[in-house]
Amino acid sequence: MECSSSEELKQLVKEAKKQTKFGKVADYIPALKKSSPLDLSVAIYHPDGICISAGDIEQKITLQSISKVLTLALALMDCGEECVFNKVGYEPTGDPYNSIIKLETSHAKPLNPMINAGALAVTHLIKGASVKERLGRIIEFIRELAGDKEISYSAEVAQSEFETSHLNRSLCYFMKQDGIIEEDVEDLLELYTKQCAIEMNCLDLARIGLIFAMDGRDSVTGKAIMPVHVARLCKTFMVTCGMYNASGEFAVRVGIPAKSGVSGGIMGAVPNRFGIGIFGPALDKRGNSIGGIRLLEMMSERYKLSIF
């Protein structure tokens, strides 16, 4: 599948790039430091298979926290809603995505699946007899979402994350103390860091966003990849929690289901209209792509995207 270049999108990207000077590439994961803060690209994938784009949409990025939406969908299909929400809650949080404070003070389950603690609890539920088998199932599911693309993970980024995942280890041990997590912490972190290091480009992101936009159905092939209620649950969490502790402001200014990652990726799902994939590695203080958010604000205004 090839995308056609859009002059209108090019102008929006050019304008949004002005914000990148106020952002910073993630450096707490050493392998992510290599990204150029000036990069910004976008792909829009329509239900009829038509795609328009601007920027270098073939550049590969790691999913990072965008993977939280995808593993949530798989865990819901593996275990069911009751099982998943016995381990993790439904509520948004004003705390940073990697905060430990709620686990430390209340000894309760994580507030939602989009913060790190909640995502670790969800990944814990993915079925399989080994880390290799579970990772294989995650990648197979993501390949199907992306239209049977040959998708894998970056061993370099995964190893870099695994070696520096001190805070995530702490989150795991807090949850293990309270029975939320019951497996070996190092095994779970190996799976989680490889999950976050799965690579794709903006076009792949947009195609996956389209699956969620169309309630779990691949409109290009006609295949139902996930049940409607799973896709809708995931979109709800994208709206309420998908942009970290900036989700409320994002809902007001943009108003679409979206999920960001610290690599600079954003996946958007405009219900019944199209999927969006964005890459802009310069991040704001909350860990979201600063150019990507500005681009989505302008796109939402120009194309009337808000669901509210």
N, C-alpha and C positions, 0 to 999 in steps of 0.2 A: 504493500500500500504506500503510495506517495502522496504527500501533501502539496497543494498548490499554495504559492506564496500570495499573501494578501497585503496590498499597499496600505490599506486602512490599518491593519494590525501592525504593520511596520512603524507607522507613525505613532501609534499608541505605545509600542515598545520603546521607541526613541524617547518619548516624553517620560515614560516610567523609569527609564535608565538614570534619569537625573537624580533619583532617590538613592541609587546604589552607593553614592559617596558617603551617605549617612549610616551605612551598614557595615557589618564585619563578617568575614567568613568564619565558620565554626572552627575553633582551634583546639578544643578539648579532646577531640578525636584526631590524633596527629595526621592520619591519612586524608582528612578532609581539608587540610590547610592548603593543598595544592590548587584548589579551585580559584578561578579568576573572579574577583568581586564584581567585575563589569559585565559578566555574562548575563543575558536575559533572553529567554525564548518562550514561545507559546505555540501550542497546537490545539485546534478545536475540531472534535470528531462528531459528525452528524449521524443520525440514525440510518440514513441512506448510504453510508460509507464515504461520503464526501468529507474531505479534511482540508482546512486552511491553516496557515501557519505564518510565523515570523521568527527570525532568528535561527540558530543552529539547533534544530529539534532532534538531530541524530546523536547529539552528545549524550553519552551515558551518564546516569547519576544513580546513586544508591537510594533506596526507598526511605531508609531510616524510619521515622514515625508514621509515614504513610502506610507502612506495612501493618500497622495496628488495626486499620480498618479491614484489611484483607484477612488477617488471622482471626479477627472477630467473626467475620462471615463464616470461615471454615470451622471455627470452634462451635458456633451456633448450629451448623449442619452436622457436626460430629456428635455433639452432646445434648443439644436442645437448649431452649431459653432458660428453663428452670435451673439446670445445672450451671450454666454460665453465670447467671445472676445470683447464684448462691455464693460465688467466689468474688464477684465484683459488682459495684453499685451502678446506679443510673445518673447520679447527680454531677453537674458541672462543679468546677472548683476555681477559686480565684488565686490559688497557689501555683507556683511554677510547675511545669510538667514533671520535673524530677524531684519534687519535694518529698521529704520523708515525714513531715511534721504531723500529718493526720494519722499515719500508722503509729507513730511514736506516742502520740498523746491519747488516742482513742482505742488502739488495738483492735480496730475494726477492719473490715474488708476495704480494699481501695474504692475510692468514690466513683470512678468510671473507667472504661477500658482504654481511654485515650491518653491517660497519664502513664508514666513508666511503670508504676506499681501495678496498675490495672492491666496493662499490656502484658506484663510478665505473668500475671495470674491467668490471663487468657491463653497465652502460648503454652503454659503448663497443661492446658486441657487438650491440646492437639494430639490426636491418637497416633500411636506407633510404638513399636517395641524398642526403638533406639533413636538417638539424635539423628542419625543418617536417614532412617525411614521417615521420621516426622518432618525433617527438612525437605525430603523428597516430595512428600505430600503437599507441603506448602508451595514449593516451586511448581509442581504439576498444576495445582489449582490456579496459581498466578499466570502460568503459561496459557491456560484455557481462557482466563479473563482477557488476556492480551491478544487473543486470536491465534492461539497455538504458535506464538513466537518462541524462538530459542532463547530462553531467559535463564540466567544463572546468578551467582553471587560473586562479589569481589573478595577473594581470600585475604588480600592485603587489608581492606577496610575492616573485615570481620575480625582479623587478628588484632588490628590496632584497637578496635573497640573492646574486644575481650580483655586485653591487657590493661585497659584503663577504666574498666567498669566497676570501680570501687563503690560508687554510690548505689548502683544497681544491685551489687552484692548485698549491701546493707538492707535495701528494700526487700530482697529475697529472704534474708534471715529474719527480718521482722515478720514477714508473712508466714514463714515456716514455723515460727514460734506459735502462731495463732491458727495453724492448720489450713491456711489458704493454699500454701504450696507444700507438696508432700514428696517431691523428688529431690535428687541431689542438686544443689545450687549450681555447681559448676556445669553440670549437664544442661540445665535450663539456660544458663548464660551463654553456653556455646550455641545452643539452638537460637536463642534470641538475637545474639549479635550477628549470626549468619543470616537470619531473617531480615534484619535491618540493612544488611549489606547486599541484598538482592538488587541487581542492576537493571535498568531499562532507560528508554529515552522519553522525551515529551509526548511523542506520538503514542507510545505504549500506554503512558499514563492517561492520555485523553481517551483512548479506547476503553480502558478499564473504568474510567469515570463515566463513560457512556453506559456501561453495563448497569451501574448503580442508578444512573439517570432513568433507565428504562426498566426499573424494578427487577433487575436480575436477569433480564433476557438480552441475549446478543442479537441486536436488531439486524445485523449484517447476515448472520447465518440462521436466525430464527430460533436458536437453541436457548432453552431456559437453563442458565448456569447455576442460579441459586433461587430458592423460593422467594416469593414476593415479600413475605414478612421479614425475611433476613435482610434483604436489600433495604427495606424501609427502616428497620432498626438501625442499620449502619448509617444511613443518611441522617437519621435523627441525631445520632452521636456526632456526626460530622458538623451539624449545625450548632449543637450545644457545647461541644468540647473539642472540635477538630482543629482549632487554631490556638491551642494552648489557652493561657489565661487572657487572650485577646479575642476570644470567641464571641463575646457579647458585642464588642465594638465592630467586629467583622460582620456579624449578622445585620447590624444597623447600616453599615456602609456598603456592603456587598450583597448579603442576603441570599447566599446559595450554600448548599452542603459542600464542604471542602475539608481537606486534610493536608497539613503541611509536614515537612520534615527538615531537620537541621542541615541536610545536604543542600537545601534551597529549593527542593521540589514542592509543588502544590498540585494536588489532584482535585478537580472540581466536578460536580455532577449537577447540571441544571435539569431538573425533572422534566422528562418527556421532550427535551430539546437537544442537548448535546453534552459531551464530556470535554473537560479542559485539562491539559497538562502544561505545567509551567516549570521552568528551571531558572532560578536566580539566586546564586549562592550567598550574596551579601544579606546578612540577617539583621533584623532589628533586635532590641533588647529582650524580646520575648521568645526569640528563636524562629521567627517567621521570615520568609523572604521579603525584604523591604521593597524591592522593585516589583516582585510578584504581587504583593498586596496592592500597591499603587496601580499596577496594570489591571487587576481585577476590579478595583474601584471604578476606573475609567470604562472598562468593558461593561460593567453592570449598569452604569449610567447610560452609555451609548446604546446598548442592546436590550435594555429593560430586563435584566436578569433576575432581580430580587424575587423570591418566592413569597415575600410578605406584602 
